[in-house]
Amino acid sequence: MRAFLIMVVAFKDIMQGDGTLLGRRFSEGKRYSSWPERVVILTVFCSTLLFLEEIDSAIVSTVGIDSDFLTAIFLIILIPIVSDLIFRTISQLLGIR
């Protein structure tokens, strides 16, 4: 549960405001909406919540330390990477970018 709260605080600032997510630069002369990226990030985040116990036990078995903080740090790093990979794959398949 603590891992969930740490992740919510970390991603709160990412999801606010305008502009690109995940450090992308703007394409000049093209209209841009960050909503598709936000949807992908929220989908990955919610999927992570469904499997949080399994992810935590996998990290505990790998590292050998039971730490919600370690799990939260791992997920804070992993969620943007997986979201970016999924978003880029979908964009290339649909020919958006």
C-alpha positions in Angstrom: 0.0 0.0 0.0 2.9 2.4 0.7 4.3 1.7 -2.7 1.0 2.8 -4.2 1.0 6.1 -2.3 4.6 6.8 -3.3 3.8 6.1 -6.9 0.7 8.4 -6.8 2.8 11.3 -5.4 5.5 10.8 -8.0 3.2 10.7 -11.0 0.9 13.5 -9.8 3.2 16.2 -11.2 3.8 14.3 -14.5 0.2 14.2 -15.3 -0.5 17.9 -14.7 0.1 20.8 -17.0 0.4 21.2 -20.7 3.0 20.0 -23.2 4.7 16.8 -23.8 5.1 13.9 -21.4 8.2 11.9 -20.9 10.5 14.7 -22.1 9.5 14.6 -25.8 10.1 17.7 -27.9 7.4 19.5 -29.9 7.1 18.9 -33.6 7.1 22.4 -35.2 4.1 23.2 -37.3 2.1 20.2 -36.1 -0.8 20.2 -33.6 0.0 18.2 -30.5 -2.1 16.6 -27.8 -0.6 14.8 -24.8 -3.9 12.9 -24.1 -2.9 9.7 -26.0 0.3 9.6 -23.9 -1.6 10.3 -20.8 -4.0 7.4 -21.6 -1.2 5.0 -22.1 0.6 6.0 -18.9 -2.7 5.7 -16.9 -3.4 2.3 -18.4 0.1 1.0 -17.5 -0.2 2.6 -14.0 -3.6 0.9 -13.4 -2.3 -2.4 -14.7 0.6 -2.1 -12.3 -1.9 -1.6 -9.4 -3.6 -4.9 -10.4 -0.4 -6.8 -10.3 1.3 -4.9 -7.4 1.5 -7.9 -5.1 3.0 -10.1 -7.7 5.5 -7.4 -8.7 6.4 -6.8 -5.0 7.0 -10.6 -4.4 9.1 -10.9 -7.6 11.3 -8.0 -6.4 11.5 -9.4 -2.9 12.6 -12.8 -4.2 15.1 -11.2 -6.6 16.7 -8.7 -4.1 16.0 -10.6 -0.9 14.7 -7.4 0.9 11.1 -6.8 1.7 10.8 -3.0 1.0 7.8 -1.2 -0.4 10.1 1.8 -1.0 12.3 -0.3 -3.3 9.3 -1.6 -5.2 8.0 2.0 -5.6 11.4 3.2 -6.9 11.5 0.3 -9.4 8.0 1.0 -10.6 8.6 4.8 -10.9 11.5 4.0 -13.2 9.8 1.2 -15.1 6.3 2.7 -15.7 7.5 5.6 -17.9 9.8 3.3 -19.9 7.1 0.7 -20.6 4.6 3.5 -21.3 7.0 5.1 -23.8 7.6 1.8 -25.5 3.9 1.0 -25.8 3.1 4.6 -27.0 5.9 4.5 -29.7 4.8 1.1 -30.9 1.1 2.2 -31.2 2.1 5.4 -32.9 4.3 3.6 -35.5 1.6 1.0 -36.2 -1.1 3.7 -36.7 1.3 6.0 -38.6 0.7 8.9 -36.3 4.3 10.0 -35.9 
